Amino acid sequence: MNILAMDTSAAVLSAALSSETGVWYFETDGGLRHGELLMGVIDHLLGCADLKSTDLELVGCMKGPGSFTGLRIAFATAKGLALSLGIPMVSAPTLDCMAASQANWPGIVLPAIDAKQGRFFTALYRNSMRESAYMDASPEDIAQEIATTAKKDVPVILSGPSADLLLDKLKPFFDPNRFYIDPLGKRGKARELLDIIKRTGTTDSEKEIFSGPFYLRKSDAEITATKRRPPA
């Protein structure tokens, strides 16, 4: 099955293409120029696989959370391909894909995305299974969740684009020797997204066409507009 997976949820743009003859992957830290670069990346992968866009049978993207603009770019691209080609579209939570890169870690996996305002998008995982809610939380609340979920001797590895930043914020609460950083955590996660798509299939794919990204919180522009809106 010819499957295209796209990750534009953070600074690194990545895409993966699976066909009967192999898997092709490309990533670039393009400085959040995802809108300019994504279609060129897709064309490159199709050329590597000796396929045309009409050969695609399934397209997927990150559900979120992540960059508001980045998520919308991938959703718009995935929907455009799905509707024009008449193929299913699916999405998967960004944090799930980030945690999947450390599925064999013997303790807690903590993906981290900087949500600004001193907060992080995160969740706790063990053996690829999520053990907490998706969180838009302060370092203090995240520390409390770790203390509640995991015993003191359980190692924790942080992954994702903001792993270093979150670790600095967690150091006052724990023994730092308990924590580790995923050395490849900042890389794109289109390959992990591709694996999740292959496992989960096209369940609810018809609903995805009419859905949008999972942001976890409103954008700053939406929050500002709400504050300025006069009472009814």
Helices and strands as residue ranges (DSSP letters): E 3-7, E 12-19, E 22-29, H 34-48, G 53-55, E 58-64, H 68-85, E 89-93, H 94-100, E 108-116, E 119-122, E 125-126, E 129-130, E 135-137, H 139-149, E 156-159, H 163-170, G 171-173, G 176-178, E 179-181, H 190-200, H 205-208, H 220-228
